[in-house]
């Protein structure tokens, strides 16, 4: 199974000249992105859930085997704080079904003020359809306990590994048969880029934690100035250098 490397979002104006040539109109950016990367994390769904027809259009604009991960709406994670998840989850998954075989994992990024509530998390995860993959990114230290780890492991839900400043900000638990990593901000120049040392350390962690058959998602969220694009290309190159894993696309 592959290591899928991409970026968190694709609609950034300062990527013109970095990823998007001057002559490519914005309406074709996803199509152009999908020619260079095998996967994207759709963080726009966090702010506003698109209609099913929009997801269907994105499916038509991307090639077979392209994967779109979806950041779950802040209505569920930040406003409702995971309470009463049935209706928001159904609304999301019904719309996202328009992606068909392009649909990847769902990302639940929790607000930093939300303290651990394993029961609430379990109830939320149980509302997703059978077969759906969900990664969870808690951001309050109270979540790092055995009960939370069990909730994730019992449902094959991935703890989202996260990096800020070139260092892990989450435990490096393997809670699922697949992996999910987000890199938010590096310390190299130009900011907020990642240097090779930090990128190599994450390549090694993936290689040492998951078997070769496991699918792992890696998304760069340091979008400013096109740093995410450059870092994603470089990460894929370094991952290939380790050998033994499929790392499709993600080439400059």
C-alpha positions in Angstrom: 0.0 0.0 0.0 1.2 3.5 -0.7 2.4 6.5 1.2 0.2 9.3 -0.1 1.8 12.7 0.1 0.0 16.0 -0.5 -1.0 19.3 1.0 -3.8 20.6 3.2 -5.9 22.5 0.7 -5.0 23.5 -2.8 -6.6 27.0 -3.4 -3.9 29.4 -2.3 -3.2 32.4 -4.4 0.5 32.5 -3.5 1.0 29.1 -5.0 0.7 30.7 -8.5 4.2 30.5 -9.9 5.1 27.8 -7.4 2.6 25.0 -8.4 0.2 26.8 -10.8 1.5 28.4 -13.9 0.3 31.9 -14.7 -1.9 30.8 -17.5 -3.9 28.2 -15.4 -7.3 29.7 -14.3 -8.3 29.0 -10.6 -11.2 26.8 -11.7 -8.6 24.3 -13.0 -6.3 24.4 -10.0 -7.6 21.1 -8.6 -7.1 19.4 -12.0 -3.6 20.7 -12.2 -2.9 19.8 -8.6 -4.0 16.2 -9.2 -1.5 15.9 -12.0 1.3 16.4 -9.5 0.0 14.9 -6.3 -1.8 11.6 -5.5 -3.9 13.1 -2.6 -5.2 16.3 -1.0 -6.7 17.1 2.4 -9.8 19.2 1.8 -9.6 21.7 4.7 -12.2 23.9 3.2 -15.0 21.5 4.2 -14.1 22.5 7.8 -15.4 26.0 7.2 -18.3 25.2 4.9 -19.6 21.9 3.8 -19.9 21.7 0.1 -23.0 20.3 -1.6 -22.9 16.8 -3.0 -22.8 18.2 -6.6 -19.5 20.0 -5.7 -18.0 16.7 -4.6 -19.2 15.1 -7.8 -17.5 17.8 -9.8 -14.3 17.3 -7.9 -14.5 13.6 -8.7 -14.8 14.4 -12.4 -11.8 16.7 -12.3 -9.4 14.2 -10.7 -7.9 10.9 -12.1 -8.5 7.4 -10.9 -6.7 6.5 -7.7 -6.6 10.2 -6.6 -7.6 10.5 -3.0 -9.3 13.4 -1.2 -9.3 13.4 2.6 -11.9 15.6 4.3 -11.6 17.7 7.4 -14.8 17.4 9.3 -17.0 20.5 9.7 -16.2 22.8 12.6 -19.9 22.8 13.4 -19.4 19.3 14.8 -15.9 19.6 16.2 -15.8 23.2 17.5 -19.4 24.4 18.0 -21.1 21.2 19.1 -17.8 19.8 20.5 -18.8 16.3 19.3 -22.2 16.3 21.0 -25.2 14.9 19.1 -23.0 13.8 16.2 -25.6 11.7 14.2 -27.1 14.4 12.0 -23.8 16.3 11.2 -22.0 13.1 10.4 -24.8 11.9 8.1 -25.0 15.2 6.4 -21.2 15.1 5.8 -21.0 11.5 4.6 -24.1 11.9 2.3 -22.5 14.9 0.6 -19.0 13.3 0.5 -20.4 10.2 -1.2 -20.3 12.3 -4.4 -16.6 11.7 -4.5 -17.1 8.0 -5.1 -13.9 6.1 -5.2 -11.9 9.3 -4.7 -13.1 9.6 -1.0 -10.3 9.2 1.5 -10.3 9.4 5.3 -12.2 12.0 7.4 -10.2 14.1 9.8 -11.6 15.1 13.2 -9.5 18.0 14.4 -10.6 18.8 17.9 -10.4 22.3 19.4 -7.5 22.9 21.8 -9.9 23.8 24.6 -11.8 20.4 24.3 -10.6 18.2 27.2 -10.7 14.4 26.9 -14.1 12.8 26.7 -13.6 9.2 25.5 -17.3 8.4 25.5 -18.2 11.4 23.4 -15.5 10.5 20.9 -16.6 6.9 20.8 -20.2 8.0 20.1 -19.0 10.3 17.3 -16.8 7.7 15.6 -19.6 5.1 15.8 -21.8 7.4 13.7 -19.6 7.1 10.6 -20.7 4.5 8.1 -19.0 1.1 8.1 -15.8 1.1 6.2 -15.2 4.9 6.6 -11.8 5.7 7.9 -11.4 8.5 10.5 -8.3 10.2 11.8 -8.5 12.1 15.1 -6.3 15.1 16.0 -6.8 16.0 19.6 -5.1 19.2 20.8 -5.5 19.1 24.6 -3.0 17.0 26.5 -5.7 15.3 28.6 -6.4 13.1 25.6 -3.2 11.2 26.0 -4.4 8.3 28.1 -5.1 4.6 27.7 -8.9 4.9 27.5 -8.7 7.3 24.5 -6.1 5.0 22.9 -8.5 2.1 23.3 -11.4 4.0 21.8 -9.3 4.7 18.7 -7.8 1.2 18.4 -11.1 -0.6 18.8 -12.5 1.3 15.8 -9.4 1.3 13.6 -9.4 5.1 13.9 -6.0 6.7 13.4 -4.5 9.0 15.9 -3.4 11.8 13.7 0.3 12.4 14.2 1.1 16.1 14.2 4.2 18.2 14.0 4.9 21.8 14.8 8.4 23.3 14.8 9.9 20.1 13.5 8.8 18.1 16.6 5.9 15.8 17.4 3.1 17.4 19.4 1.2 14.2 19.8 2.2 10.7 21.1 3.4 8.5 18.3 0.7 5.9 18.9 -0.2 3.5 16.2 -4.0 3.0 16.7 -5.0 1.8 13.3 -4.0 -0.3 10.4 -3.3 2.9 8.5 -1.6 6.2 9.3 -2.2 9.9 9.1 0.4 12.7 9.6 0.0 16.5 9.4 2.9 18.8 9.4 1.9 22.3 10.4 5.0 24.5 10.6 8.7 23.9 10.1 11.7 25.8 11.5 13.7 26.1 8.3 14.0 29.1 6.1 12.1 30.5 4.4 9.5 30.1 7.1 7.5 28.0 7.6 9.5 25.4 5.7 10.8 22.1 6.9 14.5 21.2 6.5 15.7 17.8 5.4 16.6 16.6 8.9 13.0 17.1 10.1 11.6 15.5 7.0 13.9 12.5 7.2 12.9 11.9 10.8 9.3 11.7 9.9 10.1 9.3 7.0 11.9 7.1 9.4 9.1 7.1 11.9 6.6 6.0 9.3 8.9 3.3 8.0 9.6 2.0 11.5 5.9 2.1 12.7 3.8 0.8 9.8 4.4 -2.4 7.8 5.0 -2.0 4.1 1.4 -3.0 3.3 -0.1 -0.1 5.4 -1.5 3.0 3.7 -0.2 6.2 5.2 -1.4 9.8 4.5 1.0 12.7 4.9 -0.3 16.3 4.5 1.6 19.5 4.7 -0.3 22.4 6.3 2.4 25.1 6.0 0.9 26.6 3.0 2.5 30.1 3.2 4.6 31.0 0.2 4.2 27.5 -1.3 6.3 25.9 1.5 3.9 23.0 1.7 4.3 22.3 -2.0 8.1 22.2 -1.9 8.2 20.2 1.3 5.7 17.6 0.0 7.7 17.0 -3.1 10.9 16.7 -1.0 9.2 14.4 1.6 8.1 12.0 -1.2 11.6 12.0 -2.6 13.1 11.2 0.8 10.5 8.5 1.4 11.4 6.8 -1.9 15.0 6.9 -0.9 14.3 4.6 2.0 13.0 2.0 -0.4 10.4 -0.8 -0.1 7.3 1.4 -0.2 5.1 2.7 -3.0 5.2 6.6 -3.0 3.1 7.6 -6.0 3.1 10.9 -7.7 4.3 14.0 -5.7 7.0 14.9 -8.2 8.0 18.5 -9.1 
